[in-house]
Every structure is written in structure tokens, then in C-alpha cells.
């Protein structure tokens, strides 16, 4: 009996019990659909996390001022003005493979355009800030050294601010009032989206740090060249842990800290945050796939169960076929073919349902999903393996029946 005859015979047997065959394949259908959908959801979640992490900037170290202790009470991070623009310049000059060290000040304020106003974050920064954050200027220009030296009243605005104050029109060249001080918009920033904490990164205005210190963020920050943070952008391939230690050592030397004294600054290595978030996403994807795979296992057990019932019901048929010259391997091949066909048909229907379910989640639930060809191939391969694995025992049992005993069975 060749492969084509075996396939035709298996299909005839399955068509003879259409409802039972459909119910048997249902477990595989649900399993394959679940695997594809869960993998798509998991990959979508990983991409979403990756996009948010990328928006923060890669190879980035962020330095904040340290805490101060007063009467035994620790007042929290940033309670001391321990960082300066000179610290940022020293990091840029003395730490290897630093692309940009961007000092900055941060505050909030009301921004006005005509009869429209909006409360937003105000950052005082230098030209290197956009390099450190990997932030592109969509229209206009960025800040330059002349803006810093002259304390120019120029600003870059984020997409959210532009939308709230100008609607859909181009804001470059327009004048706005930031805390009652007129500023000319010289650039529109590209969209960044939300960060990992859900904050809208596009709800921001960037102005020269010298202007921010002297005109906008108050005299408390205007007494010296202290800054609220320093973003340090490292070159691709740099050892981020080593870079973090070199920055720490340099700042401790500059701040004249003794060996027994704690750091008067805080360092956050965002590459470690990236790795932790990616690891969490990988675990989530693996968990979702493992849960969905249970459905495939249940479907395989269902195939074995029904095939065993089928063997019992067809003992006399098997006996007749053996009596007229069929070999045991022909019986084995036929029953195994039935199991594999059930699995493959269930796999194909499951693929359609999985793809449809993923697209439905993306459209109606607003989830980000990512369908991958590898997931579909994996689902089909799993269905085939399950057909062979769970169909082998019933097929082997059928092939080992003695013809005389099979013919006597009632």
C-alpha cells in the first residue's frame, strides 16, 4: 500500500465519522490558535517595551543630585545641589567613550500662545542634550552654543505642547510666553511617546540652560552653575558597568569625598533597566506560550483517546484486512496517517483562528500584537509532532492484532 492509497483510506475513514473527527480536531484547533495568539501578544508586548526603552535613549547613564541629612532625617534624592555644569564637562573630557554629557535643569510652568495656555515641563539644556537623548528635531533647528552664551529666549517644543497651543499648524517661528517671558520657537521635536512610567515625553519645552537659570526656574537655581541632572551618552559597544564606575570615581574625586563617605549623587544605568525590562518581556512571552501549549497537549490526548476507540470499533475490519494479505505496517501506517491528518487539518484551521484572533485583539482591544512566521511554522510543526506522538500507540496496537482473534471479535 503506497502513501497515496494510505492517505485516501485515512480520509475515507475520517469522513465516515465527520462529527467525531471534527470534535477530535477541536483540541488541536484551540491549541494552535492559542499558541499563535499568545505568541503574537507576547511579541507585541516585547516590541512595545523595546519602543519605550528606545525612546529613553540607549547606552545612557543618568546622574542625579544626592540626599542630605538634617537632624538625622534624610530628605531624599535631589535635596542637595551637588552637581554642576563643570561636572558634566569633566565627564565629557575625562571618561573614555563618552559621546555627550548633557547637564540640565527641570521645572514646570504655564506656557501661553494667544488665548491658549498649557502647563508643561520646562527643561533648561544645552546642545548636547538632543544627542544624549537621541532626539531628532522634526522642523527648524536645535539649540547651539550662541544660544547658551547670549541666554537667548528661544525654545524647542514637544509634539504635545505644539498640539495644545497650535493645533495642527507648524509652530516654528511663533512666539510663546513661558512664565510671562516671550520665547521664539526655533524647532519642533520629533515624537517620543510615553516612557516606562507612563509620562508623556512630548509634553515638554527645551530652552537654553543659561536662560532657564536666569529667567525661568527662579533664583534658587540661579545662584550657581548647579544642575538637576546629567545625561551621559556612551558610544555603542561601551562597557556600561565600567563607564558607570569611572563616572562615580571621577565625581567622588571632584566632590572631595573621603573613602568612608557616601556618594553625594545618584547614578542610574539605563542599560540595566533595559536588560531587566527585556528579560521580563521574555519571561512573559515564554509563560504565555507555555500556557497555550497546554491546549495542544490536551488536544493530543484527545486524539489518542479517539484513535483508541476507533481501533476497538474496527477490530473486525482490521482482521479482514490482515487475513487478505495486509501487512501489520500497512495497518500501522493507516491509523498513523489518520492521526496526522487530523492534527494537520486542526493545525490549519487553528492557524486561521489564531491569525484572526490576533488581528481582532489588535483592532478591538487596542493591544499591540506581532504575528511572526516562526510562530505559525512552530504551531504547524507542533501539531504534526502531536499527531505522530499520540497517534503512534493506537496505530501500533491496531497493527499487532492477531488476524484470528480480530475476526472472532464481536
N, C-alpha and C positions, 0 to 999 in steps of 0.2 A: 504494500500500500504506500503510494508516494505522498508527498506533502500536500499536493492539491486535493487528492481524494480524502486525505485525513481532514483537511480544512472543511471541505464540503460536508463530510459526515458529521463533523462537530457542529457546524451551523445548522444542519437539519435537526440535530438533537436539541439544540438551544431553541429553535423555532417551535419545536413541538411543545415546549413549556415556556411560552413567552413571558407570562406573568412572573413565574418563578425566576426566570433568568433576569428579568428587569429588577426584581427585588434583590436578587443576589448581587447584581452590579451596583445597586444603590449605595452600598457601603463604600465601594471604590470611588464612585462618583463624588460622594460627600467628602471623602478623604482627600482626593486630588484637588477638588475645588477649595477645600480649607487650606491645604498646603500652599497653593498658588496665591490665594488671597492673603494669608498671613505673611508669606514672604514678601509680597508686594507692599503690605502695610509696614513691615519691618524695614525694608529698604527705603521706603518713603520717609520713615522716621529718621533713619540714618542720614539721608540726604538733607532733611530739614535741619538736623543738628549741625551737619557739616557747613551748611549755608550760614547759619547763625555764627558758628565759630569763625568762619572765614571773614564775616563782616567785622569781627573784633580786630582782625589783623593777625597774620601768622608770625611766628618767631618773635613774640612780643613779651617784654618784661615791663611791668608797671610798678612804679615806686611811689609810695605814699608817705606823708609825714608820720612820725611815731606818736606814742601816747605820752602823756605827762601825768605824774603822780603828785597830788596835792593833799597833804594831811592824811596820807595813807590811802587816798581814794584815786584810783586810776580813771582818768577822764575819757579814755577811749582813743582810738586811732584818729590822727589828724588834729589832736588837741595842742600839738606843738608845731610851730613853723620851723621845721628843721631842714627843709630842702630849699635850695636856691638855684637860680639860673646858672651860676658858676658850677654847681654840682653837675648839672646836665652837660655843660661844656667840657668838664673834666672827663665825664664818662665817654663823650664823643671822641675825645682826643687820646685817652689812655687805655681804654678797653678795646681789645682786638675784635675785629669783625663787626663793629657797630656801624650800622648804616645811618641811623638817626637817633638822637637823644632829644626828645621834644618836651620841654617844660611847659606847664600850663596852669592857669587859674580857672576856677569854676564858680559860677554863681547863677542866680535866677533873676529874671526881671521882665517887666512888661515892654512889649515891642508894639509900636503903633505905625500904621500906614493909613493916613486919612482918617476915616471914621471906623476903621477896623483895628482891633488890637488883639494881642495874643501873649500869654505868659509862657516863657520858654527858658531853656538852659542857655547860658552865655559862657562861652569858653574864650579865655584870653590865651592865644597860642602864637607860635612862630611859624615860619615857612616849612620847617621840618615836620610839623605835626601831620600834615597830609601824607607824607612819606611813611611815617611811623604807623599810621592807621590804614595805609593802603587805600586812601580815599581819593577818588577822582573828582575833578571839577568838570561838571557837565557843560556849563556855559560860563563864559567870562574867564577870569584868571584867579590864581591863588594869591596868598599874601607873599610879600617879598621883604627884603631887608630894609628898603627905603620906608616901607610902612611902619616897621618897628622903630627905626631911628627918628622918624618925624611924629611918632604917635598918631598916625593917620586915622581919621574916622571913616574907615572902610570896613566892610563886613562880607562874610560868606554866609549864605543861609542854606539850611537843610530843606528837603522836599516838603516836610510837613509845615514848616513856617511859611514857605513860599505859597503853599496851597491855602493856608488860612488867611494870609494877608493879600495875596494877589490872584487867587483863583487859578486859572489855567494859563495866565499870561507870564511872559518872561520877566523876572524881577530885576535882572541885571541893569544897572544904571539908575535904578529908582532910589529914592531917599526914604529912609525909615527913621523913627526916633526910638532909641534904646535908652530907657530911663531918662527921657526928655532930651537926650543928646542926639543930634542928627548924624546919621551914618549913610554913606553911599554903598549900595550893594554892588560889589565888583565881581561876584561869582555865585553860581548856583551849584551846590554839591550834588553828586550822584546819590541815588537811594541806597541806604544801608540796611533798612529794616530794623527788626527788634533784636536786642541782644538776648543772652541766655536768661536774664531775669525778667524779660518781657518789656524792657524800657525801649521806647521809640528813639532810635539813634538819629533819626532825621529831624527830630524836634529840637533843633539847636541852631545857634548863631556863633560863628567864629569871628573874633576880632583880634587885632594885634595885642599881644600881651602887655606892651607898654601902655597902650590906650586903656586897656581893661584895668590896669593897676592904678592909673592916674585919674580916670574919669568915670568908670562904671562900677567897679567892685568895691569901692569905699576906701577910706583912709586906713582901715585896719590892715589891708594888704598892700597899702601904698608906702608904708614906712621903709621897706627894704625890697630887695630883689628875691624875696621868698616866693615859692610856688606851691601849688596844691598837689601837684603830681608831676611825674616824669615818665613819659613813654619811651622805652628803649627798643628800637627795632634792630634785630640781629640779621646778619646775612644768612642766606639759605645754606643749610648744612652745618651751621654752627652748633656746638655743644651747648645747649641751653642751660644745663645744670652748671657747667663750668663757667659760663658767662654770668650766671646769677651770683656765683661765689666771688668772681672777680669784681663785680659791681659792689657787692656787700663789703669786700675788703677795702676797695677804694673809698667808699663813703665813710667807713669807720675811721680810716686814716684822716680824711678831710675834716671829720667832725671831732677828731681828737678823743676818741673813745678808748678807754682802757680795756684790758682783756677781760676784767670782771664786770664790765658794764654791758647792759643790754643794748641792742640796736635802738637808735632813736628814729628809725624809719621802718617801713614795712615793704617787703618785696613780694609781688605776685608774679609767678612764672606762668603765663597763659598757655604755654605749650603743655604743661602738666594738666591744666584744665581741659585742653583739647583731647589729650590722651584719655583722661578719665571719662569724658563725655562719649568719646568714640567707643571705649570699652563697654560703657553702659548700654550704648546702642547695639553693639554686637551681642551682648547678653540678651537683650530684649528680642532681637531678631531670632536668635537661637531658641529662646524659650517659646516664642510664637510658633516656630517651625516644629519644635518637639511636641507641643500640644496638638497641632494639626496632624502630625504623623500618627498620633494615637488613632485617629479616624481611619487611616489607611490600614493599621493593624487590625482594627475591628472588622473592616471590610474584608481583609484576607481570611480572618477566622470564619466569616460568613460564607466565603467561597468554599472553604474546606468542608464546612458543615453541609452545605447543599450538595456538594460533589459526593460526599459520603452517602447521602440519601439517594442520590442518583445511581450510585453503584448498586445499592441494595435493591432499588426498583428494577434495575436492568440486568440482574444476575442471569436470568434465563437467556436474554439476548446475548450476553457475553458468552454463555455456554455454547449457544448455537454457533456463534462466530468462531469460537475455538474449535468446535467439532468439525467445521467445514474447511479448516485449514488456516485460520488466522493465527498469527504468532502472538505470544504474550507482549512483545514490544509494540505490535500494532494496536493492541488494546491500551497499553500504556500511553502511546502517542496520542490516541484519540481523546482519552479523558484529559490528558495534559493540555491538548490543544483547546478543549472546551474551556478549561480554567483560564488559559492565557487569553483566549478571545474575549471572555467575559471581562477580564481585567483591562484589556486594551480598549474595548468599547466603553467600559466605565471610565477609563482614563481620558478618552477623547471627549466624552460628554462633560466630565469633570473639568477639563481644561476650558471648555466653553463657559461653564458656570463660574469658574474661578476668575477668568478674564472679565466676564460680565459683572460679577460681584465687586471686583476691584474698581472697575470704572464707575459702578453705581456708588460705591463709598466715596470716590473722589468727587463725583458730581453732586450728590445729595447730602452727604455728611460733611463735605469740605475737607476730608482727610487727604494728605499728600501720599500718593501711592506710586510705586515704581515697579512696573512689570519688567521682568528680565527673562530673556530667552533661556538662561540657565535654569531658572525655576521651573519652566514648562518642561524642559528636557528631563530635569530631575523627577518631576511628577510622573511623566510617562515611563521613565526607567523604573521608578519605584513600583508603579502598577504592574509592569511586566515581571519584575522580580517577585512580587507578591503572588502573581498568578502561578509562576513556576514553583515557588516555595510551598504555598498552601495547596496547590493542586497536585503536587508530587505524591503525597501519601495516598489520597483516594485513587489516583491513577495506578499506583503500584499495587494497591490492594486489589483492584479490578484485574490487573494483568496476571496476578498469581492465583486466581481462582482455578480449581481443577475442573475440566470440562464436564465430567460425570456428575460431580456434586452440583455444579451450576445448573445442569439440565434437570436435576431432581428437585431443585428449589421451587417452592410454591409460595 
